[in-house]
Amino acid sequence: MTNIDPVYRTSTPEQQKEKAKLLRKSLDITVERWMTLGRGTIARVGQGVGVPGFDGVLRKSLLNEQKIYEGKNVNIRGRVARGFVRMGEDVVVLPVGDEANIVRVERGTAAREGVSPYSFGNTSAPASVSTSSPLPEKGMADIPELQNCALAGDIVEITLSGIDPARLSPGCVICHPHPSLRPKVKRKVEARVLVMDRLSVPIIRGSQVLLHMHSIDVPAVLTKLLSSQRRGDATPRQNPRVITGGVTATVEITLSEKTVLEESNECKSLGRFVLRRGGDTIAVGLIDKVLD
Protein backbone atom coordinates (compact mmCIF):
# COMPACT_ATOMS: atom_id res chain seq x y z
CA MET A 1 0.00 0.00 0.00
CA THR A 2 1.11 3.56 -0.55
CA ASN A 3 0.68 6.78 1.40
CA ILE A 4 0.16 4.92 4.68
CA ASP A 5 1.64 6.61 7.73
CA PRO A 6 4.26 4.33 9.37
CA VAL A 7 2.49 4.74 12.73
CA TYR A 8 -0.32 2.52 11.42
CA ARG A 9 2.10 -0.37 10.93
CA THR A 10 3.04 -0.59 14.62
CA SER A 11 3.05 -3.79 16.64
CA THR A 12 3.88 -2.98 20.27
CA PRO A 13 1.26 -2.09 22.91
CA GLU A 14 2.78 1.36 23.43
CA GLN A 15 2.71 2.10 19.70
CA GLN A 16 -0.86 0.79 19.45
CA LYS A 17 -1.97 3.26 22.15
CA GLU A 18 -0.13 6.09 20.39
CA LYS A 19 -1.82 5.12 17.14
CA ALA A 20 -5.24 5.33 18.77
CA LYS A 21 -4.43 8.76 20.20
CA LEU A 22 -3.28 10.09 16.83
CA LEU A 23 -6.29 8.79 14.97
CA ARG A 24 -8.69 9.98 17.67
CA LYS A 25 -7.18 13.47 17.53
CA SER A 26 -7.70 13.62 13.78
CA LEU A 27 -11.27 12.31 14.11
CA ASP A 28 -12.56 14.55 16.93
CA ILE A 29 -14.20 17.02 14.55
CA THR A 30 -14.78 14.37 11.90
CA VAL A 31 -16.96 12.25 14.19
CA GLU A 32 -19.20 15.24 14.89
CA ARG A 33 -19.68 15.72 11.13
CA TRP A 34 -20.28 11.98 10.82
CA MET A 35 -22.98 12.19 13.50
CA THR A 36 -24.63 15.06 11.60
CA LEU A 37 -24.82 12.83 8.53
CA GLY A 38 -26.50 10.14 10.62
CA ARG A 39 -23.84 7.47 10.08
CA GLY A 40 -22.97 4.90 12.78
CA THR A 41 -23.61 4.90 16.52
CA ILE A 42 -22.26 7.98 18.28
CA ALA A 43 -22.29 8.74 22.00
CA ARG A 44 -21.19 11.92 23.75
CA VAL A 45 -18.58 11.24 26.40
CA GLY A 46 -17.97 14.06 28.88
CA GLN A 47 -17.73 17.29 26.90
CA GLY A 48 -16.36 15.65 23.78
CA VAL A 49 -17.67 13.23 21.22
CA GLY A 50 -16.65 9.61 21.21
CA VAL A 51 -17.50 6.24 19.72
CA PRO A 52 -18.28 3.38 22.14
CA GLY A 53 -15.34 0.97 22.20
CA PHE A 54 -13.20 3.24 20.03
CA ASP A 55 -10.35 3.51 22.57
CA GLY A 56 -9.97 -0.28 22.84
CA VAL A 57 -7.82 -2.66 20.83
CA LEU A 58 -9.27 -3.98 17.57
CA ARG A 59 -11.82 -6.79 17.76
CA LYS A 60 -13.83 -7.67 14.63
CA SER A 61 -16.05 -10.73 14.37
CA LEU A 62 -17.12 -12.44 11.15
CA LEU A 63 -20.91 -12.61 10.85
CA ASN A 64 -21.42 -15.18 8.15
CA GLU A 65 -19.69 -17.36 5.58
CA GLN A 66 -20.03 -14.90 2.72
CA LYS A 67 -16.58 -14.86 1.18
CA ILE A 68 -16.00 -13.32 -2.24
CA TYR A 69 -12.74 -14.19 -3.92
CA GLU A 70 -10.81 -11.63 -5.94
CA GLY A 71 -7.68 -13.31 -7.20
CA LYS A 72 -5.48 -13.92 -4.17
CA ASN A 73 -7.62 -11.70 -1.94
CA VAL A 74 -10.84 -12.51 -0.09
CA ASN A 75 -13.70 -10.22 0.93
CA ILE A 76 -15.35 -10.86 4.28
CA ARG A 77 -18.11 -9.14 6.21
CA GLY A 78 -18.43 -8.57 9.95
CA ARG A 79 -18.86 -6.09 12.77
CA VAL A 80 -16.16 -4.04 14.47
CA ALA A 81 -16.83 -4.86 18.13
CA ARG A 82 -14.03 -2.73 19.58
CA GLY A 83 -11.32 -0.30 18.47
CA PHE A 84 -10.98 0.60 14.79
CA VAL A 85 -9.75 -0.96 11.59
CA ARG A 86 -7.84 0.85 8.84
CA MET A 87 -6.62 -0.02 5.38
CA GLY A 88 -2.98 -1.11 5.26
CA GLU A 89 -2.87 -2.63 8.74
CA ASP A 90 -1.64 -6.10 9.56
CA VAL A 91 -4.06 -8.25 11.56
CA VAL A 92 -4.31 -11.79 12.90
CA VAL A 93 -7.33 -14.08 12.54
CA LEU A 94 -8.22 -16.11 15.65
CA PRO A 95 -8.59 -18.88 16.65
CA VAL A 96 -6.57 -20.12 13.65
CA GLY A 97 -3.74 -17.65 14.29
CA ASP A 98 -3.07 -16.75 10.63
CA GLU A 99 -1.86 -13.24 9.80
CA ALA A 100 -3.22 -11.11 6.96
CA ASN A 101 -3.13 -7.59 5.58
CA ILE A 102 -6.15 -5.32 5.07
CA VAL A 103 -6.20 -3.91 1.55
CA ARG A 104 -9.73 -2.45 1.56
CA VAL A 105 -12.29 -1.28 4.12
CA GLU A 106 -15.88 -0.47 3.14
CA ARG A 107 -18.56 0.47 5.64
CA GLY A 108 -22.20 -0.39 5.02
CA THR A 109 -24.13 2.61 3.69
CA ALA A 110 -27.61 3.05 2.30
CA ALA A 111 -27.59 3.73 -1.45
CA ARG A 112 -30.97 5.46 -1.15
CA GLU A 113 -33.60 6.32 1.40
CA GLY A 114 -35.38 3.33 2.93
CA VAL A 115 -32.55 0.89 2.18
CA SER A 116 -30.67 -0.89 4.94
CA PRO A 117 -27.41 0.89 5.88
CA TYR A 118 -25.72 -2.50 5.58
CA SER A 119 -26.52 -2.89 1.90
CA PHE A 120 -22.95 -1.93 0.98
CA GLY A 121 -23.89 0.51 -1.72
CA ASN A 122 -21.41 2.89 -3.32
CA THR A 123 -19.95 4.90 -0.44
CA SER A 124 -18.84 7.67 -2.79
CA ALA A 125 -22.38 8.35 -4.00
CA PRO A 126 -24.45 10.74 -1.90
CA ALA A 127 -27.36 9.13 -0.09
CA SER A 128 -30.83 10.28 -1.00
CA VAL A 129 -32.53 12.32 1.72
CA SER A 130 -36.19 13.21 1.91
CA THR A 131 -37.20 16.87 1.59
CA SER A 132 -38.50 16.87 5.16
CA SER A 133 -35.22 15.58 6.58
CA PRO A 134 -32.81 18.15 8.07
CA LEU A 135 -29.79 16.05 7.10
CA PRO A 136 -27.57 17.53 4.38
CA GLU A 137 -27.17 15.68 1.11
CA LYS A 138 -23.57 14.68 1.61
CA GLY A 139 -21.79 11.42 1.02
CA MET A 140 -19.01 9.84 3.04
CA ALA A 141 -16.55 11.05 0.41
CA ASP A 142 -16.95 14.52 1.96
CA ILE A 143 -15.14 13.26 5.06
CA PRO A 144 -11.69 12.16 3.90
CA GLU A 145 -10.52 11.19 7.41
CA LEU A 146 -13.15 8.44 7.54
CA GLN A 147 -12.27 6.87 4.21
CA ASN A 148 -10.68 3.41 4.43
CA CYS A 149 -11.42 3.34 8.17
CA ALA A 150 -14.17 1.82 10.34
CA LEU A 151 -14.90 2.38 14.02
CA ALA A 152 -16.46 0.27 16.77
CA GLY A 153 -20.08 -0.57 15.95
CA ASP A 154 -19.68 -0.47 12.16
CA ILE A 155 -20.74 -3.36 9.95
CA VAL A 156 -17.96 -3.50 7.37
CA GLU A 157 -16.73 -5.47 4.42
CA ILE A 158 -12.96 -5.77 4.22
CA THR A 159 -10.56 -7.33 1.76
CA LEU A 160 -7.76 -9.45 3.18
CA SER A 161 -4.59 -10.56 1.44
CA GLY A 162 -1.97 -13.09 2.45
CA ILE A 163 -4.36 -15.64 3.99
CA ASP A 164 -5.92 -18.90 2.84
CA PRO A 165 -9.69 -18.28 2.44
CA ALA A 166 -10.41 -21.81 3.63
CA ARG A 167 -9.12 -20.79 7.07
CA LEU A 168 -11.90 -18.21 7.51
CA SER A 169 -15.24 -19.20 9.01
CA PRO A 170 -18.06 -17.71 11.10
CA GLY A 171 -16.86 -17.03 14.64
CA CYS A 172 -13.35 -16.03 13.63
CA VAL A 173 -12.15 -12.79 15.21
CA ILE A 174 -9.78 -10.30 13.59
CA CYS A 175 -7.53 -8.51 16.04
CA HIS A 176 -4.17 -6.77 16.48
CA PRO A 177 -1.20 -9.05 15.64
CA HIS A 178 0.79 -8.35 18.83
CA PRO A 179 0.42 -11.32 21.25
CA SER A 180 -0.23 -9.10 24.27
CA LEU A 181 -3.15 -7.40 22.50
CA ARG A 182 -5.00 -10.52 21.39
CA PRO A 183 -8.02 -12.05 23.15
CA LYS A 184 -7.57 -15.48 24.72
CA VAL A 185 -8.29 -18.69 22.84
CA LYS A 186 -9.40 -21.12 25.56
CA ARG A 187 -12.02 -23.74 26.43
CA LYS A 188 -12.92 -22.95 30.04
CA VAL A 189 -14.56 -19.88 31.61
CA GLU A 190 -16.08 -18.76 34.89
CA ALA A 191 -19.30 -16.89 34.25
CA ARG A 192 -22.35 -15.30 35.87
CA VAL A 193 -25.64 -16.55 34.46
CA LEU A 194 -29.25 -15.50 34.90
CA VAL A 195 -31.47 -18.56 34.63
CA MET A 196 -34.80 -18.18 32.87
CA ASP A 197 -37.87 -18.20 35.14
CA ARG A 198 -39.69 -20.89 33.16
CA LEU A 199 -37.01 -23.57 33.44
CA SER A 200 -38.61 -26.98 33.02
CA VAL A 201 -35.62 -29.10 34.06
CA PRO A 202 -33.17 -27.83 36.75
CA ILE A 203 -29.51 -27.38 35.86
CA ILE A 204 -27.09 -29.77 37.54
CA ARG A 205 -23.35 -30.23 37.37
CA GLY A 206 -22.44 -31.95 34.11
CA SER A 207 -25.41 -30.57 32.19
CA GLN A 208 -24.75 -30.41 28.47
CA VAL A 209 -25.75 -27.17 26.77
CA LEU A 210 -25.21 -25.23 23.56
CA LEU A 211 -23.36 -21.97 24.10
CA HIS A 212 -24.31 -19.28 21.58
CA MET A 213 -21.97 -16.30 21.24
CA HIS A 214 -22.13 -13.62 18.49
CA SER A 215 -22.27 -15.86 15.37
CA ILE A 216 -21.25 -19.29 16.68
CA ASP A 217 -22.77 -22.22 18.58
CA VAL A 218 -20.41 -24.37 20.63
CA PRO A 219 -21.36 -27.48 22.64
CA ALA A 220 -20.40 -27.05 26.29
CA VAL A 221 -20.69 -28.66 29.72
CA LEU A 222 -21.35 -26.98 33.07
CA THR A 223 -18.46 -28.53 34.98
CA LYS A 224 -18.95 -26.66 38.28
CA LEU A 225 -21.80 -24.89 40.08
CA LEU A 226 -19.97 -22.37 42.25
CA SER A 227 -22.82 -20.34 43.78
CA SER A 228 -26.44 -19.37 43.32
CA GLN A 229 -28.62 -16.58 44.68
CA ARG A 230 -32.37 -16.14 44.44
CA ARG A 231 -33.97 -12.72 44.33
CA GLY A 232 -34.30 -11.35 47.85
CA ASP A 233 -31.61 -13.59 49.40
CA ALA A 234 -29.01 -11.74 51.46
CA THR A 235 -26.10 -14.04 50.65
CA PRO A 236 -25.45 -16.48 47.82
CA ARG A 237 -25.53 -20.22 48.40
CA GLN A 238 -22.15 -21.84 47.84
CA ASN A 239 -21.69 -25.03 45.78
CA PRO A 240 -25.38 -25.73 45.12
CA ARG A 241 -26.40 -29.15 43.88
CA VAL A 242 -28.93 -27.78 41.39
CA ILE A 243 -29.83 -24.43 39.84
CA THR A 244 -33.51 -23.69 39.35
CA GLY A 245 -35.35 -21.04 37.39
CA GLY A 246 -35.12 -17.36 38.28
CA VAL A 247 -31.79 -17.47 40.10
CA THR A 248 -28.45 -15.81 39.45
CA ALA A 249 -25.53 -18.23 39.54
CA THR A 250 -21.80 -18.41 39.09
CA VAL A 251 -20.73 -21.45 37.09
CA GLU A 252 -17.72 -22.92 35.36
CA ILE A 253 -18.28 -23.83 31.71
CA THR A 254 -16.04 -26.03 29.58
CA LEU A 255 -16.42 -25.76 25.80
CA SER A 256 -15.90 -28.64 23.39
CA GLU A 257 -13.27 -26.72 21.42
CA LYS A 258 -11.01 -23.74 21.80
CA THR A 259 -12.85 -20.48 21.15
CA VAL A 260 -11.99 -16.77 21.18
CA LEU A 261 -13.13 -15.59 24.62
CA GLU A 262 -12.76 -12.41 26.62
CA GLU A 263 -14.03 -11.01 29.92
CA SER A 264 -17.24 -9.03 29.50
CA ASN A 265 -15.71 -5.91 31.03
CA GLU A 266 -13.06 -5.95 28.29
CA CYS A 267 -15.22 -6.69 25.26
CA LYS A 268 -18.96 -7.21 25.56
CA SER A 269 -19.34 -8.97 22.21
CA LEU A 270 -16.86 -11.68 23.17
CA GLY A 271 -17.93 -11.82 26.81
CA ARG A 272 -21.68 -12.39 26.67
CA PHE A 273 -23.49 -15.55 25.68
CA VAL A 274 -26.71 -17.53 25.74
CA LEU A 275 -27.09 -21.11 26.98
CA ARG A 276 -29.58 -23.30 25.13
CA ARG A 277 -30.84 -26.82 25.72
CA GLY A 278 -33.25 -28.75 23.55
CA GLY A 279 -33.91 -25.66 21.43
CA ASP A 280 -34.90 -23.55 24.46
CA THR A 281 -32.94 -20.69 26.01
CA ILE A 282 -32.24 -21.64 29.63
CA ALA A 283 -29.84 -18.86 30.68
CA VAL A 284 -27.96 -15.75 29.60
CA GLY A 285 -24.58 -14.87 30.99
CA LEU A 286 -21.40 -12.80 31.15
CA ILE A 287 -17.84 -14.10 31.30
CA ASP A 288 -16.04 -13.04 34.47
CA LYS A 289 -12.80 -14.99 33.96
CA VAL A 290 -11.17 -16.91 31.14
CA LEU A 291 -9.51 -19.92 32.75
CA ASP A 292 -6.39 -21.74 31.57
N, C-alpha and C positions, 0 to 999 in steps of 0.2 A: 504494500500500500504506500501511497505517497502523501505528503503533507500531513503526516500524523505526528503530533508533538511527542518527543521521546518520553515524556512523563506518563503517557498512557501505555507504555510498554513495561512498566515497573512490575516487580515481583515480590518485594519485601513488604511486611506489614506497615512499616513506617512510610514507605513510598506510596502504598495503597491509600493510607490516610491523607497524605499530601495531595494525591490525585483527586480524592473526593473534595478536599477543601478548594482546590483550584477550579474544578468543574462547578462546584456549588457557587463560588464567587461569580463565575461568568454567567450562571443561570438565575441569579437572584431576581433581576429585572425580567428576564426571559420567562420565568415561570408565571409571573404576574400577567404577562401578555398572553401566555398559554391559557391561563385560567379565564381570561376575557374571551378567548375564542371558544371556550367550553370544551377543551380537550383534556382527558385524563381526570384523575381524582386529586384535588388539591386541598390541603388543609393549612390554615394559618396557625403558626407556632410562635407564641410570644407576640412580638411586634413585627416579625418578618413573615415570609411566606415559605412554606416548606412542603415537601412531598413525603407522605408516610413511608418509612423504610428507606428513604433516600441515603441517609448517612451510613447505613450498614454496608456489609460486604456483599458482593453480587450473589444472588440466588435466583435461578430461573428454572422453572419446571416445565417439562414437555407435556402438553395436554392430550395429544392424540398421536396416532401413527402416521399422520399425513406427512410424507417425505417426498419432495419433488427433486429429482436429480437433474443437475445441470453440469454435465461433464464430470469433473472430479469433485465438484461441490455438491452439497445437499442443503435443501431448504427445510427448515423445521419451524413449528409454531408452538408458542407457549406463553406463559405469563411471567413477568419479572416480579418475583415475590419480595425482593429486597435489593437495595443498592441501585446500580445503573449498569447498562451495557452499552458499549460504544464500538463502532466499526474500527477494525485494526487491532483489537485486543486479543491476547491469547487467553484461552479458557480451558478448563478441564471438565469432562463429562463423567459424572458419578452415577451409579457405583462402579462402572467399568474402568474408570481411571484414565481414559484416553484423552490426549490433548488435541486441541483444534484451534483454528484462527477464525475470527469473525470477519467476513468480507462484505457483509451487507446487513443493515438493520432497517426494518420497515415496520412502523407502528400501524395498527389498525385504524382506519379513518373512513368515515361515511362518504361515499362518492356523491350522494345527494340526500336531501332531507327525507327522513323516514326510513333510511337504510341503517342497518346495524353498524356501529362504529368499528366492528371487527371484520368488516367485509373486505378489508385490504384493497380498497380502491386506490387510485392514483393519488399519492400524497401531495404531488405538486399542483394538482388541479384544485381550485377553490371550491369549497363545499357550498351547496345551494342553501340559502337561508330564506325563510319566509319573510314577507314584507312586514309582518307584525313583530318579528323577532328583533331585539335590540343588538344582536351580535353582528359585528362587521363581517362583510364578505371577504374574508382573508383565508388563504391557505397556509399550510404549515411551512411552505417555502418562504413565507415572509419572516420566519424566525430561523435564521441560519444556525444559531447555537444549538437548536434542537434537531437539526438534521443528522442522520446517522447515529442517533442516540435515543435510548429509551430508559425511562425511570421506573421506580417501583410502582406496581399497579397496572402497568401497560401490558396489553396483549400484543405480542410482536411476532413477526416472522423474520428469522435471521438465516443467513447463508453461512455455512461452515465449510472450511477447507481443511485438508490434512487429516481426515478421519474416515474410517470405514462406515458407510451408512448402515450396514447390518448391525453395528454396535449400538445404534440408537433405538430406543423404545420408550413407550409411555412410562412415566415414573422416573426417567433419568433427570438429573439436576445439573445444570451448567453453573459453574462457580469459578472463583479466582484460582489460578494454578498453584499459588503458594500453599504448601502443606498446612501451615498454621492458620490459613484463612478458609479452609475447606470444612464443610459439615462432616459429622462422623458417619461412617458406614458400618453399622453394627446390627445385631439381632435382638438385643435385650434392652428393655427400658423400664423405668419406674414411672408410673403415671397416676394422675388423679382422674377418676371417672365418675360421672353422674349417671346412675342407673335409671332407666325409664320406669315410670310408675307402674305401667301395665306390663310387668314382667311375668310371663306365665311359668317359667321354670327358673328357680334360683341359680345363681352363679356359684360354682364351687371351684376349689383348686383343681387344676387340670382341665378345666372347660376349654373346648376347642371353639374358636371364633374366627371370623373373617375381619381383619383390620383394613378399613378403607381410609386412605390418606391421599389428598389431592386427586391424582388420576390413577391410582393403583389399588389393587386388592391383594392382600397378603395373608395367607393362613397363619394363625397364631394360637398360642396356648397361654392361659393365665396360670403361670407357674407358682405364684405366691399371692395370698391375700393378706396384705400388711395391716390394714385398718379399715374401719367403716364407721360412719356417723350418720344417724338419722336426723332429720330436721327437728330442732328443739333440744337435742341432746347436748349436755354441757361438754362432755369429753368424748373423743372417739374410742371405739372398741378395738383393742389390739388383737391381731391374728384371728379374725373371725373364721368360723368354719364355712359359713355361706354368706352370700350377699343377696339381699332381696331388693325388690323394686322401691324406688324413691330415696335411696341412700346415696351418700357420697363416699367413695372408697379410694384407698391407695393400693394399687396392685402392681405386681411385676409381670410383664408380658414378654414372652419369647417368640420371635417371628421365625417362620420356616426358612427364611433366607436373609442374607444381609441386605439392608435397605438404608437409604440416605435418611438419617434422623437428626433432629436437633431439638434442644429444649424450647418450649413454647415462648419463653421470655426472650429468646434470641431471634427466632423466626417462626411466626405463627403458622405459616403455611406448611412447614415441615414439622411442627410440634403439636398439631391438633389432629384428631382422628375420630372415627366412628367404629364401634364394634357391632358386628352383625352375626346373627345365628339363625339358621333356617330361613333366611330371607327377611327376617325382622331386625330392626335396630334395637339393641338391648342397652347400649350405653354410648355416651360421648365422652371424650377425654382430652387431657392435655399432658404432654410429656414433661415431667419434672427433671429427670436425669436419664442420660444415655449411658448404659452400663457396659463395661468391657466383658 
